[in-house]
C-alpha cells in the first residue's frame, strides 16, 4: 500500500472517530468548505482564535489610504463574550476598508460592541455604513447605543450583529465605508467597528440560478401577482431572522461550514404549539430536493406542530409574528422535512399557509413536495412587500392551519429564514428604535470614609427629615389641587364630551365628536372581522353604524404594537377636525380610552383609488373618470397649501390615500404624517420645514429625503407619481420588473424622451385617450417630478392645467367609444350599475361652457420639463 493510500485511510479513520466522539455534531459541517474567509479584528495588531474555530486577524492591511485619521482603542468595559470585542476601530471622520475578494456571493458580517472607548463616549456613536463597488446603504444614521439598549440580549449585553448577503462581480473589490453622522445635534459623532467577516457561500444558496428551468421552487410573490420573483445577483439582502425549532440555538461552529447562527423561534411564536426534538432519528436525511449545505441536520430533526395527535384541532392557527421594517420587500424561506411515522402517503397531512394573512399554500403537503420520500428536506420561498414609509416597524405574520380535508389535522415546520431585500435606491437601512423610558438615577447612600460615616448619616437624616416634611406638604397641596382639577374636568367632560381616560387631547369639541369604546364595539359588532373593509399600517378599517344604525361610518382602529401611535393619532384629529373641503375626507370623531385609539370618518362607499387601478378584481376606471379624480385630488391639496391660515403639507399623497364616495368624488385622507408649515403669504411661496423624513417609498420627493427639507412642493412630487399611477395602472415600484421599468418615474421619463409614451398607458385605457391629451397630461405629471422643487408648479396651477387637459379630452372628435371597455362609469358605487359618462352635471371644475380649442402655448411652463 503506498503512502497516499495510507494517508487517505488515516484521514477517514480520524474523521470517523471524530463523528463518534461528537454525536450531536451535524455531518453537514463537512459538506461545504468556503474558499474564502476573512475574519478581521478591527483595531487589533495581533492574531487570535476563538472557540468557534475563527482565526481573527488585524485590520491594518485592509484600511484605505484615506483612513489614516482613524484610531484603535480598547473597550473601557471588557466584554464577557468571546470574539472581536476587546478593541475597536473608531473615527470622527469617514474611514474605509477594501478587500481583494473573488467573484461570487458572500456573507458580510459586522460585529459591534456598544460601550465607551478611550476618548469616545458610548452615546456619541452615530453613523452610516455603505459598501461597494455599488452604492448600497447598510446602516443609515445608526445609533449604536440606542439599538443596544432597546434590543439588549441578556446573554450578549451590548453586542450588535448584522449579517448581509452580497454578490461581487469579476475583477471588483469589496469596499466598506463608515461615515459618522455629523449634525448640529451630534457634533461629536463617530463611527466604529469591532469585527468584519466575509465568507463565501455557494452560488445559488439564496440567489436564484438563472439556468433553473423548474420554477416550482422559485420565490413566489405574496398577493395577486403570480409571476415568480427570482433573487437576482444585483440584490443585497440583510438577514433578519434565521430561526430553527428547538430548545437551543445552533452556533456558528455547527453550521454547514458557512458560520451561520440559528436562533430558536420561541419568542416569535404567538399561539400554542408543541415542540418535538430529535424525532425519528433512525431515518437518514436525503438531500434530493435541496443541497445538503442548506441547513444543519439538527434543523430537520426537530419540528413545531399543533399537537393534534391525529384528532381534529381546527380552533386556532399556528402563528409567528416577526417584527420588520416597513417599506421593504422580504424573502421568506420555510424549511420542512417529513419524519412522522404516521404519515405514509401524500395528502395524509396537508395544511394552509398564510403570509400577511394572504393564502400562499392551500395544500401544503411535505410528503408530496418530497416525491413521497420521508427524510427529504424541502424549502418553500415567498416574497412579500410590507407597505409603509421605512420609518416604522410592523409585524410580518406567518400562519399555518390544518386543511379540513386532510387525514391528519395538523401543521408543522422545521425552520424559518427571513431576508430584507434592498429597495431601488440600494437602501437596506431601517429606523433607529424609540428610546427606552428613562429610569431614575440611583443616589449613592454609602461613603467609603469611615471617619465621616456618623457625620454623613446625621446629615442624611437631617436632609431626609427636611425632604419628608417638604414632600408631605407638597403632597397635600397637590391632592387638593388634583381634586379641584378632577371636579373641573368632570364638569368639562360632561359639557364637551372629551375623553380623559388616557390623557388629554387638544381637540375642538364643536367640530369633532368623542365616542366611547362601548359605542365603537356596538358599531362594529365587537370589531367583527366580517366588518373589515381595509387594512393599513395603522390597523384595520371597519364599516360601522352609529346613532342606532342610521349613519354608516368608517372606523379606523390602531392595532396593538403599531409604531404609528399616539403622535400620528393626535395629529390626524387636530388636522382633520379643522378642515372642511369637498375633496378632504371628513373626520366625524374619535375614541381614546381603554388603551384604544380609534378614528371615525365618513364612509366612502367606493374605497380607495388604488383599488380601482391595479392589484384588484374591481372594474377599472375610465380615462375621463380618472382625470376628474385627479382634478379633485389637486383641488384638495391646493386647499391644504393655500386655503388655510398655515400651509399644511400632507407628506403621504398616494393612490391608496385617495378615497372615493358614492358619487365617485375624490377625497384626500390619512393625515397622520401631515405637518404644518409657515403662514401663507403669496400663493407661490415655498414653506420649508426641517423634519424627520417620513412618507411612502416610491412617492418620496428626492429633495426631501436627500436634504431633509420639506416643502409643499414635496406633495407636488408625490402627486406627480400618483398621476403616473393613474395613467399606467401600476405600482410606483415593481421589484420583479427589469431594471429600466422597476421605477415608474424613471420608466415614464425614458418613454417621454424616446417619444413612446403609449408604452406606459394602462392596457385597460386602450382607445380612450386622444394623443394630444396624453401628451399634455404627461407633461403635467413630469413637471411635478422635476428635481428642483422650486421649478415644480403649484397645486393651484396644476388644477388649471388638468382642467384644460380634461377639455382637450372632451373636445376631441372621432375618438373610439369607451363603452366597450370594462371600466367603471360615473354612477352610484353601491348600485354597481352602468351609467352614461356624457353627463357632467354633478361635477364642476370651473371649465368653460363653450368649446375652445386650447393652443400649445397654454402649457408653455411644462412644454420642456427639465430631465432628471
Secondary structure, DSSP 8 states (H G I E B T S, - for coil): --HHHHHHHHHHHHHHHHHHH-TTS-GGGGT---S-EEEEETT-SS-EE-TTS-EEEESGGGB-GGGTT-EEEEBSS--SS-SS-SEEEEESS-EEEEE---SEEEEEEEEEE-S-BTTB-GGGBEEEEEEETTTEEEEEEEEHHHHHHHT-BTTBTTEEEEEEEEEE-TT--EEEEEEE---SS-TT-BEEESEEEEEE--TTSSS--TT---GGGS-EESSS--SB----TT--EEEEEEEESSSS-B-GGGSSSS---BEE-GGGB-S--EEE-STTTTS----SSS-TTSS-HHHHT-EEE---TTS---S--EEEEEEEETTEEEEEEEEE----TT--STTSB-EEEEETTEEEEEEE-HHHHTTT-TT--EEEEEEEEE-S-SSSEEEEEEEEEE-TTSSB---EESEEEEEEE--TTSB--------------------S-GGGHHHHHHHHHHHHHHHHHHHHHHHHHHHHHHHHHHHHHHHHHHHH----TT------TTTSEE--HHHHHHHTTTT-GGGEEEE-SSEEEEEEEETTTTEEEEEEEE-TT-SS-HHHHHHHHHHHTT---TTB--EEEEEEETTEEEEEEE--TT-BSGGGTSSSSS-EE-HHHHHHHHHHHHHHHHHHHHSSSEEEE-S--SGGGEEE-TT--EEE---TT-EEEEE--STT----EE----S-TTT--HHHHHH-EE-HHHHHHHHHHHHHHHHH-S-SB-TTS-HHHHBHHHHHHHHHHHT-GGGGS-GGGTTTS-HHHHHHHHHHHHHHT-SSGGGS--HHHHHHHHHHHHHHHHH--S---GGGS-EE-SS-TTTT----SS--TT---S--SS-----GGGGGGGTT----
